[in-house]
């Protein structure tokens, strides 16, 4: 059994890739089967991820050399607790969002692209899982490209003018990013002669004082490359267009998952390959903290001025990426754990918000935030989930976002940077300024004069109606909302996973 | 002496120079096709960089020769890695050109500043 579990991560990636290449062929025969097959494959991987997590939780770390080649020569797969958690998050979210997409894809996309859409969807999932489990930096680069190109395809699938333009912008900037990453990998290979992260760390340790400028250059290239890919603040220019013009199921995947896996890769390279000494000696740490603070504040301010809901959510992602990078930059046990937890919490929150935005568009066709008055009565369940996710975004206790912000505050105390607590609180308040008006309008706005009973002197009591969207769209939204509440009340299990990895990294 | 080092590392300079050039072209050229050409220049610069990294002075092709027991071989790994890089570059170029064709159908131009005026 253990032997099988060790091969499971590799098998997951291979089976998803196989399925994604079969989908366009299947689509020629029966387009209706594409979505269920995608859900089946991602669901199976989700089940497999529980076995992996169970195995890893017993203190084992999966190290598997692909096709029998030992690590320095072959590609190595390493699954530690956080990686197993990420596999679970990626496959689980993809599974749930896929169920949501049954109805929304029919509504938003042309029928002819269905097969290709789901092929890109699975390819993106395979790329993300491959990226988090790989321990070989060149293999990481390949999966970065797979994820990047299929993510662009997910945006472009809508085929409208805005979506095509955003996709081209995304593609060109992402290519610059991956060029920088490839250059950085080349420098690492030049200094150490290895591509495996564990061996790079071993080779780099004795010689790192001899190549200070080369190491500086390498880290700068990697920060710029992975920063473009993960929309780190001054490099986020592609994100708002791409995430707001994509179909709603794609937006959820892009915003919740795709930008996060690059951060996991960054953490791996920074903390394992380069090690803590370089992290503390160079000024990388200060740079990351500075940019993260700017992201948290400026991203929220940009979000505040947007009037289209999906654009507002997209700018909010820029701000939330800042929180995650802040956790990395702090480099203390609580800070890093909170950053990793925020990857998880933000994935649930942003997926929930984007799915709600898609559901509102599905039922009422409204996209602008000033058209939402009375929405809480027309779509009580959707707006309820939206409220949960928005409260969590602001950081109200009992919701998941509170735990990670609290952790970040503890982390900044540990790092003797107590001013950062002010920034975290300020950013939380800024979040409130652009989420609460939507909620307030949805529940408490007065009726339009034309809708009230003339002459009765008081408003007729508003009645709740059931949401007019299919169950396959409603259930995913509810599941994500429940997940946020679960993480807010019982964060112990997840933090246990994260702390095991953080103890190894720091 | 510095000049000698410069000459020895000349390929690196070419690689860095064309990388900067390619990035500049992508970011500043308004014409979308030129942007794609810039991406290609940038990627070729990286391929060049990798191939120089694998080069060993006075090295022979990396095919095992029993008659030369202490021969120095060049490092074949970076060149092999770049095969993957070339495939990735090819697919990105193809995808970008397809998107540009689609934008041309929408706007009737491939110059990106004109898009702003047409909105």
Boltz contact constraints between the chains, C-beta under 6 A:
constraints:
  - contact:
      token1: [A, 138]
      token2: [B, 81]
      max_distance: 6.0
  - contact:
      token1: [A, 142]
      token2: [B, 84]
      max_distance: 6.0
  - contact:
      token1: [A, 145]
      token2: [B, 88]
      max_distance: 6.0
  - contact:
      token1: [A, 161]
      token2: [B, 106]
      max_distance: 6.0
  - contact:
      token1: [A, 164]
      token2: [B, 99]
      max_distance: 6.0
  - contact:
      token1: [A, 164]
      token2: [B, 102]
      max_distance: 6.0
  - contact:
      token1: [A, 164]
      token2: [B, 103]
      max_distance: 6.0
  - contact:
      token1: [A, 167]
      token2: [B, 99]
      max_distance: 6.0
  - contact:
      token1: [A, 168]
      token2: [B, 99]
      max_distance: 6.0
  - contact:
      token1: [A, 171]
      token2: [B, 96]
      max_distance: 6.0
  - contact:
      token1: [A, 172]
      token2: [B, 26]
      max_distance: 6.0
  - contact:
      token1: [A, 172]
      token2: [B, 35]
      max_distance: 6.0
  - contact:
      token1: [A, 175]
      token2: [B, 39]
      max_distance: 6.0
  - contact:
      token1: [A, 175]
      token2: [B, 92]
      max_distance: 6.0
  - contact:
      token1: [A, 176]
      token2: [B, 26]
      max_distance: 6.0
  - contact:
      token1: [A, 179]
      token2: [B, 42]
      max_distance: 6.0
  - contact:
      token1: [A, 179]
      token2: [B, 46]
      max_distance: 6.0
  - contact:
      token1: [A, 182]
      token2: [B, 46]
      max_distance: 6.0
  - contact:
      token1: [A, 183]
      token2: [B, 46]
      max_distance: 6.0
  - contact:
      token1: [A, 186]
      token2: [B, 49]
      max_distance: 6.0
  - contact:
      token1: [A, 186]
      token2: [B, 50]
      max_distance: 6.0
  - contact:
      token1: [A, 190]
      token2: [B, 53]
      max_distance: 6.0
